[in-house]
């Protein structure tokens, strides 16, 4: 009996999960640990270190529109391979830094590489292969992000303490090139290029399906100009940005907050990060299941409560128990909401011009990833504590609840672009 071949869309999901795991564990979640070591080694301020993280996210946001055009024009594989090489070079440069300008230069190279080889490229490829199972596929791909924080961060922190942070950065450069480059081979084609069908369902099967489609699944595919004329595009973008105010601040400052204000060791902090990403992983599994069955925008709206309440608890945490209470609240909210952002956009605007639409959105949501760390860092330096900054960001994130709730499906696009 011959085995049925694995649907290529799931191969893309698996490869994307591994690549995101590397970027999450070696770069994004590890940044907090590097910040602690750089602060101890060079005496650099929280404002400067948060500026480095914000620069990394700002670079990714500014790349959004040209990267989206390149993805639609040249395909994911070529774009991602350029990114893998740049990310590896960036880690190698980071391992040699001694001065602030070297730090910022290395961060820029890493940011460009991570952007080209990471999230936007992976999501753009994934949405072309799935519709009815879109939330599940995007959640499965994003699982790598959570696993990277849970499994890779403790290992990289241990290696930093064993061999030094420079050796850890150099090892990261090698791992990225050796592991990520071969995985880019799965990207670059859509189902129509190899005679396959979206969701691995031929048209006759789709006609026989009785399950309801998600709210707002686009029959017509929007151009970027079409999407910009809709209220939904801006509400989803503003809601996404408000969530990333919290996400960005936590990623950039959690390690500094726990070690300096709550007396945690760096290794103990890595366990909190692991708990956070494990909670995120459980949220992704739940979000992938519920997102294809329930209303995505209302799920995202509900998740904003977890972001807001979790950060408020962290701000006033007077014991380790309160810190660990923050972990599932923020982690589950992050995991449930995260993949739904892209699924919502693909449902509402279609997949034909998704790279450009998501790329433009990245410039808006980037204000959250840039603003959150900067607000937390500047206010911590000014007041001597993270509390005021965390409270302000939690209140700002609360607006996202209303943005998502009001982001109802758009009408028919003006250009009537066919897929």
RATA-V512168 format. One record per backbone hydrogen bond with DSSP energy under -0.5 kcal/mol. CO is the residue of the C=O (numbers start at 1). NH is the residue of the N-H. E is the energy in kcal/mol with one decimal. If there is no record, write none. Layout:
CO:NH:E + CO:NH:E
//
This chain:
7:10:-1.2 + 7:11:-1.1 + 8:12:-2.0 + 9:13:-1.9 + 10:14:-2.4 + 11:15:-2.6 + 12:16:-2.7 + 13:17:-2.1 + 14:18:-1.8 + 15:19:-2.2 + 16:20:-2.5 + 17:21:-1.8 + 18:22:-2.0 + 19:23:-2.2 + 20:24:-2.6 + 21:25:-2.6 + 22:26:-2.7 + 23:27:-1.5 + 23:28:-2.4 + 24:29:-2.9 + 24:30:-0.6 + 27:31:-1.0 + 28:31:-0.6 + 29:32:-0.7 + 30:34:-2.3 + 31:35:-2.7 + 32:36:-1.8 + 33:37:-2.0 + 34:38:-3.0 + 35:39:-2.3 + 36:40:-1.9 + 37:41:-2.6 + 38:42:-2.8 + 38:43:-0.7 + 38:44:-0.8 + 39:43:-1.0 + 45:49:-2.2 + 46:50:-2.9 + 47:51:-1.8 + 48:52:-1.8 + 49:53:-1.9 + 50:54:-2.9 + 51:55:-2.6 + 52:56:-1.8 + 53:57:-2.0 + 54:58:-3.1 + 55:59:-2.6 + 56:60:-1.5 + 57:61:-2.1 + 58:62:-2.9 + 59:63:-1.6 + 61:64:-1.3 + 63:67:-3.0 + 64:68:-2.7 + 65:69:-2.2 + 66:70:-2.4 + 67:71:-2.6 + 68:72:-2.1 + 69:73:-1.9 + 70:74:-3.7 + 70:75:-0.7 + 71:75:-1.2 + 75:79:-1.2 + 76:80:-2.9 + 77:81:-2.1 + 78:82:-1.6 + 79:83:-1.8 + 80:84:-2.4 + 81:85:-1.7 + 82:86:-2.1 + 83:87:-2.7 + 84:88:-2.1 + 85:89:-2.3 + 86:90:-2.5 + 87:91:-2.0 + 88:92:-1.9 + 89:93:-2.4 + 90:94:-2.4 + 91:95:-1.7 + 93:96:-1.6 + 94:97:-1.3 + 99:102:-0.5 + 99:103:-2.1 + 100:104:-2.7 + 101:105:-2.0 + 102:106:-2.5 + 103:107:-2.2 + 104:108:-2.1 + 105:109:-1.9 + 106:110:-2.5 + 107:111:-2.7 + 108:112:-2.4 + 109:113:-2.3 + 110:114:-3.0 + 111:115:-2.4 + 112:116:-2.4 + 113:117:-2.0 + 114:118:-0.9 + 115:118:-0.5 + 115:121:-0.6 + 118:122:-2.5 + 119:123:-2.9 + 120:124:-2.4 + 121:125:-1.7 + 122:126:-2.2 + 123:127:-2.5 + 124:128:-0.6 + 125:128:-0.5 + 126:129:-1.7 + 126:130:-0.7 + 129:199:-2.8 + 131:134:-1.4 + 133:137:-2.5 + 134:138:-2.7 + 135:139:-2.3 + 136:140:-2.5 + 137:141:-2.3 + 138:142:-2.0 + 139:143:-1.0 + 141:144:-1.0 + 142:145:-1.1 + 142:146:-1.2 + 143:147:-2.9 + 144:148:-2.3 + 145:149:-1.4 + 146:150:-2.2 + 147:151:-3.1 + 147:152:-0.7 + 148:152:-1.3 + 148:153:-1.3 + 151:155:-0.8 + 152:156:-2.9 + 153:157:-2.7 + 154:158:-2.3 + 155:159:-2.3 + 156:160:-2.2 + 157:161:-2.1 + 158:162:-1.8 + 159:163:-3.4 + 159:164:-0.7 + 160:164:-1.3 + 164:168:-1.8 + 165:169:-2.1 + 166:170:-2.1 + 167:171:-2.5 + 168:172:-2.0 + 169:173:-1.6 + 170:174:-1.5 + 171:175:-2.5 + 172:176:-2.4 + 173:177:-1.6 + 174:178:-2.5 + 175:179:-2.5 + 175:180:-0.5 + 176:180:-1.9 + 176:181:-0.7 + 177:181:-0.9 + 179:183:-0.8 + 180:184:-1.2 + 181:184:-0.9 + 182:185:-1.3 + 183:186:-1.6 + 184:187:-1.6 + 190:193:-1.4 + 190:194:-0.6 + 191:194:-1.0 + 191:196:-2.7 + 197:200:-2.2 + 198:201:-1.6 + 202:205:-0.7 + 202:206:-1.9 + 203:207:-2.0 + 204:208:-1.2 + 205:209:-0.9 + 206:209:-0.8 + 214:217:-1.6 + 220:222:-0.5 + 223:227:-2.4 + 224:228:-2.4 + 225:229:-0.8 + 226:229:-0.8 + 227:230:-1.8 + 230:234:-0.9 + 231:235:-2.3 + 232:236:-2.7 + 233:237:-1.9 + 234:238:-2.7 + 235:239:-2.5 + 236:240:-2.6 + 237:241:-2.4 + 238:242:-2.2 + 239:243:-1.7 + 240:244:-1.9 + 241:245:-0.9 + 242:246:-0.7 + 243:246:-0.7 + 243:247:-1.9 + 244:248:-2.7 + 245:249:-1.5 + 246:250:-2.5 + 247:251:-2.4 + 248:252:-2.3 + 249:253:-2.2 + 250:254:-2.1 + 253:257:-3.0 + 254:258:-2.7 + 255:259:-2.3 + 256:260:-2.5 + 257:261:-2.0 + 257:262:-0.8 + 258:262:-0.6 + 258:264:-2.7 + 265:269:-2.3 + 266:270:-1.6 + 267:271:-1.2 + 268:272:-1.5 + 269:273:-2.3 + 270:274:-2.0 + 271:275:-2.6 + 272:276:-2.5 + 273:277:-2.3 + 274:278:-2.3 + 275:279:-2.1 + 276:280:-2.1 + 277:281:-2.2 + 278:282:-2.2 + 279:283:-2.3 + 280:284:-2.4 + 281:285:-2.1 + 282:286:-2.3 + 283:287:-3.3 + 284:288:-2.7 + 285:289:-1.7 + 286:290:-3.0 + 287:291:-2.7 + 288:292:-0.7 + 290:293:-1.7 + 290:294:-3.8 + 295:299:-1.9 + 296:300:-2.5 + 297:301:-2.1 + 298:302:-2.2 + 299:303:-2.0 + 300:304:-1.1 + 302:305:-1.3 + 302:306:-0.7 + 303:306:-0.5 + 303:307:-1.6 + 304:308:-2.3 + 305:309:-2.8 + 306:310:-2.3 + 307:311:-1.9 + 308:312:-1.8 + 309:313:-2.2 + 310:314:-2.1 + 311:315:-2.3 + 312:316:-1.5 + 314:317:-1.2 + 319:323:-1.5 + 320:324:-2.4 + 321:325:-1.3 + 322:326:-1.7 + 323:327:-1.2 + 324:328:-0.8 + 325:329:-1.2 + 326:330:-2.6 + 327:331:-2.6 + 328:332:-2.4 + 329:333:-1.6 + 330:334:-2.6 + 331:335:-2.6 + 332:336:-2.7 + 333:337:-2.4 + 334:338:-2.5 + 335:339:-0.7 + 336:340:-0.6 + 337:340:-0.6 + 337:341:-1.0 + 338:341:-1.3 + 338:342:-0.6 + 339:343:-1.8 + 340:344:-2.7 + 341:345:-1.7 + 342:346:-2.5 + 343:347:-2.6 + 344:348:-2.5 + 345:349:-2.8 + 346:350:-1.9 + 347:218:-2.5 + 349:222:-2.0 + 351:354:-1.1 + 353:357:-2.1 + 354:358:-3.2 + 355:359:-2.0 + 356:360:-2.3 + 357:361:-2.0 + 358:362:-1.9 + 359:65:-0.5 + 359:363:-0.8 + 360:363:-0.7 + 360:364:-0.8 + 361:364:-0.9 + 361:365:-2.8 + 362:366:-1.5 + 364:367:-1.5 + 365:368:-1.4 + 365:369:-1.2 + 366:370:-2.4 + 367:371:-2.6 + 368:372:-2.4 + 369:373:-0.6 + 370:374:-1.6 + 371:375:-2.9 + 372:376:-2.2 + 373:377:-2.6 + 374:378:-2.8 + 375:379:-2.1 + 376:380:-1.8 + 377:381:-2.1 + 378:382:-2.0 + 379:383:-2.5 + 380:384:-2.1 + 386:390:-2.5 + 387:391:-2.5 + 388:392:-2.3 + 389:393:-2.3 + 390:394:-2.3 + 391:395:-2.1 + 392:396:-2.2 + 393:397:-2.3 + 394:398:-1.1 + 396:399:-1.1 + 397:400:-1.7 + 398:401:-1.1 + 398:402:-0.5 + 399:402:-0.9 + 399:403:-1.8 + 400:404:-2.3 + 401:405:-1.5 + 402:406:-1.8 + 404:407:-1.1 + 406:408:-2.1 + 413:416:-0.6 + 417:221:-1.8
//
